[in-house]
Amino acid sequence: MARKLKVWVDHQACVGNAMCESIAAKTFRLNDNRQSEVMDPTANTEAEILEAAENCPVSAIFVEDAETGERLFP
């Protein structure tokens, strides 16, 4: 069973290059301000979400285990 993730984007850091959206398009989208936002943290696999976070050029994406609070990225 896959663990539940808490995923959020720091809008102070996000520059809207959409790398996350290209890797995990079901989880992330750009809002009207061209900043990433989380639509559904269960829509992509954990591996895809972590890959999207790791490829963010400004490390604006945070991923945690929703049950334990363990930080998975960064």
N, CA, C and O atoms as a MOPAC input file, in Angstrom:
PM7 MOZYME 1SCF
protein

 N      0.83800 1    -1.18300 1     0.00000 1
 C      0.00000 1     0.00000 1     0.00000 1
 C      0.88800 1     1.25300 1     0.00000 1
 O      1.82400 1     1.36400 1     0.79200 1
 N      0.58500 1     2.16400 1    -0.87600 1
 C      1.37700 1     3.39000 1    -0.99300 1
 C      1.10300 1     4.31000 1     0.19800 1
 O     -0.02100 1     4.39800 1     0.69300 1
 N      2.14400 1     4.98200 1     0.63600 1
 C      1.94000 1     5.90600 1     1.75000 1
 C      1.31800 1     7.20200 1     1.24100 1
 O      1.46600 1     7.57200 1     0.07600 1
 N      0.62700 1     7.87000 1     2.13700 1
 C     -0.00200 1     9.14300 1     1.79000 1
 C      1.03000 1    10.24500 1     1.92300 1
 O      1.82100 1    10.27500 1     2.86600 1
 N      1.00400 1    11.15300 1     0.95200 1
 C      1.97300 1    12.23300 1     0.93400 1
 C      1.30600 1    13.57000 1     1.20400 1
 O      0.16400 1    13.80900 1     0.81200 1
 N      2.04600 1    14.43000 1     1.88300 1
 C      1.67400 1    15.83900 1     2.00900 1
 C      2.64900 1    16.57400 1     1.08500 1
 O      3.86400 1    16.48900 1     1.25800 1
 N      2.10800 1    17.28700 1     0.11500 1
 C      2.93000 1    17.95600 1    -0.89400 1
 C      2.49900 1    19.41200 1    -0.95500 1
 O      1.30700 1    19.70700 1    -1.04400 1
 N      3.46600 1    20.32600 1    -0.90600 1
 C      3.13100 1    21.73800 1    -1.05800 1
 C      4.24300 1    22.47700 1    -1.77100 1
 O      5.37300 1    21.99900 1    -1.87400 1
 N      3.88800 1    23.67300 1    -2.26800 1
 C      4.81500 1    24.49800 1    -3.04000 1
 C      4.99700 1    25.82700 1    -2.30700 1
 O      4.02400 1    26.46900 1    -1.91100 1
 N      6.24300 1    26.22400 1    -2.13600 1
 C      6.57100 1    27.53100 1    -1.56100 1
 C      6.44100 1    28.57500 1    -2.66800 1
 O      7.29700 1    28.66100 1    -3.54900 1
 N      5.38100 1    29.35900 1    -2.62200 1
 C      5.14700 1    30.34300 1    -3.67700 1
 C      6.10900 1    31.52700 1    -3.60800 1
 O      6.19500 1    32.29900 1    -4.56200 1
 N      6.82100 1    31.68400 1    -2.51600 1
 C      7.85400 1    32.71600 1    -2.44000 1
 C      9.06000 1    32.31700 1    -3.28500 1
 O      9.80600 1    33.17500 1    -3.75600 1
 N      9.24600 1    31.01900 1    -3.47200 1
 C     10.40800 1    30.51100 1    -4.22100 1
 C     10.07500 1    30.11300 1    -5.65300 1
 O     10.93600 1    30.20800 1    -6.52800 1
 N      8.84900 1    29.66900 1    -5.91300 1
 C      8.47700 1    29.13300 1    -7.22800 1
 C      8.65200 1    30.17700 1    -8.32600 1
 O      8.20000 1    31.31500 1    -8.19800 1
 N      9.32100 1    29.76800 1    -9.41300 1
 C      9.54000 1    30.66400 1   -10.55800 1
 C      8.72200 1    30.24400 1   -11.77600 1
 O      8.81700 1    30.87100 1   -12.83100 1
 N      7.92300 1    29.19200 1   -11.64200 1
 C      6.99100 1    28.79900 1   -12.68500 1
 C      7.59800 1    28.22800 1   -13.94800 1
 O      7.08800 1    28.47600 1   -15.04000 1
 N      8.68100 1    27.46600 1   -13.82500 1
 C      9.25900 1    26.89500 1   -15.04400 1
 C      8.52100 1    25.64500 1   -15.50700 1
 O      8.79200 1    25.15200 1   -16.60100 1
 N      7.60300 1    25.12400 1   -14.71300 1
 C      6.70200 1    24.01700 1   -15.05200 1
 C      7.38100 1    22.66300 1   -15.20400 1
 O      6.80400 1    21.75700 1   -15.80600 1
 N      8.56800 1    22.50200 1   -14.68500 1
 C      9.22200 1    21.19100 1   -14.72200 1
 C      8.38300 1    20.16700 1   -13.96100 1
 O      8.24200 1    19.02800 1   -14.40400 1
 N      7.83300 1    20.56500 1   -12.83000 1
 C      7.01600 1    19.63600 1   -12.04000 1
 C      5.78600 1    19.18600 1   -12.82100 1
 O      5.39900 1    18.01800 1   -12.76800 1
 N      5.18500 1    20.10900 1   -13.53500 1
 C      3.99900 1    19.79400 1   -14.31900 1
 C      4.33700 1    18.83200 1   -15.46000 1
 O      3.52600 1    17.97300 1   -15.80400 1
 N      5.50600 1    18.96900 1   -16.03700 1
 C      5.87700 1    18.06900 1   -17.12900 1
 C      6.19300 1    16.66500 1   -16.62000 1
 O      6.04300 1    15.69700 1   -17.36600 1
 N      6.62500 1    16.53400 1   -15.37300 1
 C      6.96700 1    15.22100 1   -14.80500 1
 C      5.76100 1    14.56600 1   -14.13000 1
 O      5.54200 1    13.36400 1   -14.27700 1
 N      4.98600 1    15.34900 1   -13.39800 1
 C      3.83800 1    14.81400 1   -12.64800 1
 C      2.60200 1    15.67700 1   -12.92600 1
 O      2.11500 1    16.38600 1   -12.04500 1
 N      2.11400 1    15.60500 1   -14.14500 1
 C      1.04800 1    16.49900 1   -14.62000 1
 C     -0.29000 1    16.31100 1   -13.91500 1
 O     -1.12100 1    17.21800 1   -13.92000 1
 N     -0.50700 1    15.16400 1   -13.31800 1
 C     -1.77200 1    14.94600 1   -12.61700 1
 C     -1.74100 1    15.54100 1   -11.20700 1
 O     -2.78800 1    15.76700 1   -10.60100 1
 N     -0.55600 1    15.78700 1   -10.70000 1
 C     -0.41100 1    16.32800 1    -9.35300 1
 C     -0.22500 1    17.83800 1    -9.35900 1
 O     -0.79000 1    18.53200 1    -8.51300 1
 N      0.56100 1    18.35700 1   -10.30100 1
 C      0.89200 1    19.78700 1   -10.31900 1
 C      0.29800 1    20.48900 1   -11.53200 1
 O      0.11700 1    19.88800 1   -12.59100 1
 N      0.00200 1    21.75400 1   -11.36000 1
 C     -0.38100 1    22.61500 1   -12.48300 1
 C      0.04600 1    24.03200 1   -12.15500 1
 O      0.23100 1    24.38300 1   -10.99000 1
 N      0.19800 1    24.83400 1   -13.18100 1
 C      0.51300 1    26.24100 1   -12.97000 1
 C     -0.79100 1    27.00900 1   -12.78400 1
 O     -1.75100 1    26.81300 1   -13.52900 1
 N     -0.81300 1    27.87900 1   -11.78800 1
 C     -2.00700 1    28.68800 1   -11.55300 1
 C     -1.96500 1    29.94600 1   -12.43000 1
 O     -1.08200 1    30.08500 1   -13.27700 1
 N     -2.89200 1    30.83200 1   -12.23000 1
 C     -2.97500 1    32.04600 1   -13.04200 1
 C     -1.76700 1    32.96200 1   -12.86900 1
 O     -1.50100 1    33.80700 1   -13.72400 1
 N     -1.03700 1    32.79900 1   -11.76800 1
 C      0.18100 1    33.58300 1   -11.52000 1
 C      1.42900 1    32.87900 1   -12.03800 1
 O      2.54900 1    33.30600 1   -11.75800 1
 N      1.23500 1    31.79700 1   -12.79500 1
 C      2.32100 1    30.97500 1   -13.32900 1
 C      3.19900 1    30.40000 1   -12.22600 1
 O      4.42100 1    30.32700 1   -12.35800 1
 N      2.56000 1    29.99900 1   -11.14900 1
 C      3.24900 1    29.30600 1   -10.07200 1
 C      2.59900 1    27.93800 1    -9.90000 1
 O      1.39200 1    27.77400 1   -10.07700 1
 N      3.41600 1    26.98400 1    -9.55900 1
 C      2.92800 1    25.62500 1    -9.39400 1
 C      2.02200 1    25.52700 1    -8.18000 1
 O      2.23500 1    26.18900 1    -7.16500 1
 N      1.00600 1    24.68400 1    -8.31100 1
 C      0.17700 1    24.35000 1    -7.16100 1
 C     -0.17500 1    22.87800 1    -7.23200 1
 O     -0.20700 1    22.28100 1    -8.30800 1
 N     -0.43800 1    22.30600 1    -6.07600 1
 C     -0.75200 1    20.88100 1    -5.98000 1
 C     -2.24900 1    20.70300 1    -6.18100 1
 O     -3.06200 1    21.28600 1    -5.46400 1
 N     -2.59600 1    19.89200 1    -7.16500 1
 C     -4.00500 1    19.59100 1    -7.41800 1
 C     -4.43500 1    18.33900 1    -6.65900 1
 O     -5.47400 1    18.33400 1    -6.00000 1
 N     -3.62900 1    17.27400 1    -6.75300 1
 C     -3.98300 1    15.99900 1    -6.13400 1
 C     -2.71100 1    15.21100 1    -5.83700 1
 O     -2.10100 1    14.67100 1    -6.76000 1
 N     -2.29900 1    15.13100 1    -4.57800 1
 C     -1.06100 1    14.42900 1    -4.24500 1
 C     -1.14100 1    12.90900 1    -4.39200 1
 O     -0.15100 1    12.21200 1    -4.16800 1
 N     -2.30000 1    12.39700 1    -4.76100 1
 C     -2.43900 1    10.95200 1    -4.97500 1
 C     -2.50200 1    10.59900 1    -6.46100 1
 O     -2.57800 1     9.42100 1    -6.81100 1
 N     -2.47100 1    11.59500 1    -7.33100 1
 C     -2.69800 1    11.35400 1    -8.75700 1
 C     -1.48300 1    10.78200 1    -9.49000 1
 O     -1.64500 1    10.09200 1   -10.49700 1
 N     -0.28800 1    11.05200 1    -9.01100 1
 C      0.92900 1    10.46900 1    -9.57800 1
 C      1.55300 1     9.56600 1    -8.52600 1
 O      1.17900 1     9.60900 1    -7.35400 1
 N      2.50500 1     8.75200 1    -8.95400 1
 C      3.19100 1     7.87800 1    -8.00400 1
 C      4.12300 1     8.69900 1    -7.11100 1
 O      4.49500 1     9.82400 1    -7.44300 1
 N      4.48400 1     8.11900 1    -5.99200 1
 C      5.44000 1     8.77900 1    -5.09600 1
 C      6.74400 1     9.06200 1    -5.83400 1
 O      7.33000 1    10.13200 1    -5.67100 1
 N      7.19500 1     8.11600 1    -6.63900 1
 C      8.44300 1     8.29300 1    -7.39000 1
 C      8.34300 1     9.47800 1    -8.34700 1
 O      9.29300 1    10.25000 1    -8.47500 1
 N      7.21000 1     9.62600 1    -9.01500 1
 C      7.03400 1    10.74900 1    -9.94500 1
 C      6.99400 1    12.08800 1    -9.20500 1
 O      7.57400 1    13.07300 1    -9.66200 1
 N      6.31600 1    12.11600 1    -8.07500 1
 C      6.24100 1    13.35200 1    -7.29000 1
 C      7.62000 1    13.73400 1    -6.76400 1
 O      8.00000 1    14.90400 1    -6.80900 1
 N      8.36000 1    12.76300 1    -6.27200 1
 C      9.71600 1    13.04300 1    -5.78800 1
 C     10.62600 1    13.48300 1    -6.93400 1
 O     11.46300 1    14.36700 1    -6.74900 1
 N     10.47400 1    12.88300 1    -8.10300 1
 C     11.26500 1    13.30200 1    -9.25900 1
 C     10.94300 1    14.75200 1    -9.62700 1
 O     11.84200 1    15.53500 1    -9.93500 1
 N      9.67700 1    15.09500 1    -9.59200 1
 C      9.27100 1    16.47600 1    -9.88700 1
 C      9.89500 1    17.44000 1    -8.87300 1
 O     10.41300 1    18.49100 1    -9.24800 1
 N      9.84200 1    17.07700 1    -7.59700 1
 C     10.42400 1    17.92700 1    -6.55400 1
 C     11.93100 1    18.06000 1    -6.73600 1
 O     12.47900 1    19.15500 1    -6.61200 1
 N     12.59300 1    16.96400 1    -7.02600 1
 C     14.04900 1    16.97300 1    -7.19500 1
 C     14.48200 1    17.79300 1    -8.40900 1
 O     15.59500 1    18.31700 1    -8.43600 1
 N     13.61800 1    17.90600 1    -9.40500 1
 C     13.95300 1    18.65000 1   -10.61800 1
 C     13.52800 1    20.11000 1   -10.57400 1
 O     13.76000 1    20.84900 1   -11.53000 1
 N     12.91500 1    20.53000 1    -9.48900 1
 C     12.54900 1    21.94000 1    -9.34500 1
 C     13.84400 1    22.74400 1    -9.21500 1
 O     14.63900 1    22.47900 1    -8.31400 1
 N     14.06900 1    23.72100 1   -10.09700 1
 C     15.34500 1    24.44800 1   -10.07700 1
 C     15.55200 1    25.32400 1    -8.85100 1
 O     16.67300 1    25.75200 1    -8.57600 1
 N     14.47200 1    25.59500 1    -8.10600 1
 C     14.60800 1    26.45100 1    -6.91800 1
 C     14.17500 1    25.73100 1    -5.64000 1
 O     13.99000 1    26.36900 1    -4.60400 1
 N     14.01400 1    24.41700 1    -5.70500 1
 C     13.62200 1    23.59200 1    -4.54900 1
 C     12.39700 1    24.14700 1    -3.83500 1
 O     12.38500 1    24.27400 1    -2.61100 1
 N     11.36800 1    24.47600 1    -4.61000 1
 C     10.14800 1    25.05800 1    -4.04500 1
 C      9.11000 1    24.00800 1    -3.64700 1
 O      8.08900 1    24.34600 1    -3.04800 1
 N      9.36100 1    22.74000 1    -3.97500 1
 C      8.38800 1    21.68800 1    -3.69400 1
 C      8.83100 1    20.89300 1    -2.47400 1
 O      9.97600 1    20.44900 1    -2.38500 1
 N      7.90800 1    20.72300 1    -1.54400 1
 C      8.16900 1    19.98100 1    -0.31800 1
 C      7.28400 1    18.75300 1    -0.28900 1
 O      6.10800 1    18.81000 1    -0.65100 1
 N      7.86400 1    17.62700 1     0.14900 1
 C      7.13100 1    16.36400 1     0.19900 1
 C      7.37300 1    15.73300 1     1.56400 1
 O      8.51600 1    15.60400 1     2.00400 1
 N      6.28700 1    15.34000 1     2.23000 1
 C      6.36300 1    14.67300 1     3.52300 1
 C      5.46000 1    13.45000 1     3.52500 1
 O      4.49800 1    13.37200 1     2.76200 1
 N      5.78100 1    12.49900 1     4.39100 1
 C      4.87700 1    11.39800 1     4.68100 1
 C      3.75900 1    12.00200 1     5.52700 1
 O      4.02300 1    12.54200 1     6.60200 1
 N      2.52700 1    11.91900 1     5.06300 1
 C      1.40300 1    12.56600 1     5.73900 1
 C      1.12200 1    11.97800 1     7.11900 1
 O      0.59900 1    12.67400 1     7.99000 1
 N      1.46000 1    10.72000 1     7.32700 1
 C      1.16000 1    10.08300 1     8.60400 1
 C      2.25600 1    10.29200 1     9.64200 1
 O      1.96000 1    10.50000 1    10.81900 1
 N      3.51000 1    10.24100 1     9.22300 1
 C      4.60900 1    10.34100 1    10.19200 1
 C      5.21700 1    11.73200 1    10.26200 1
 O      5.88100 1    12.06800 1    11.24300 1
 N      4.99700 1    12.54700 1     9.23000 1
 C      5.61800 1    13.86600 1     9.17500 1
 C      7.05900 1    13.84700 1     8.68100 1
 O      7.71500 1    14.88700 1     8.61200 1
 N      7.55100 1    12.64600 1     8.33400 1
 C      8.92500 1    12.52400 1     7.83400 1
 C      9.09300 1    13.31700 1     6.53800 1
 O      8.32000 1    13.14500 1     5.59500 1
 N     10.08700 1    14.16900 1     6.49700 1
 C     10.37400 1    14.95000 1     5.29400 1
 C     11.05400 1    14.04400 1     4.30000 1
 O     12.09700 1    13.46100 1     4.59800 1
 N     10.47200 1    13.91600 1     3.10900 1
 C     11.03600 1    13.09800 1     2.04100 1
 C     11.84100 1    13.93000 1     1.05600 1
 O     12.79700 1    13.44100 1     0.45400 1
 N     11.44500 1    15.20800 1     0.89100 1
 C     12.20100 1    16.13400 1     0.06800 1
 C     11.84300 1    17.54900 1     0.45600 1
 O     10.67300 1    17.78800 1     0.75700 1
 N     12.73000 1    18.48300 1     0.47400 1
 C     14.18000 1    18.34400 1     0.34200 1
 C     14.79000 1    17.85000 1     1.63200 1
 O     16.00600 1    17.67200 1     1.71100 1

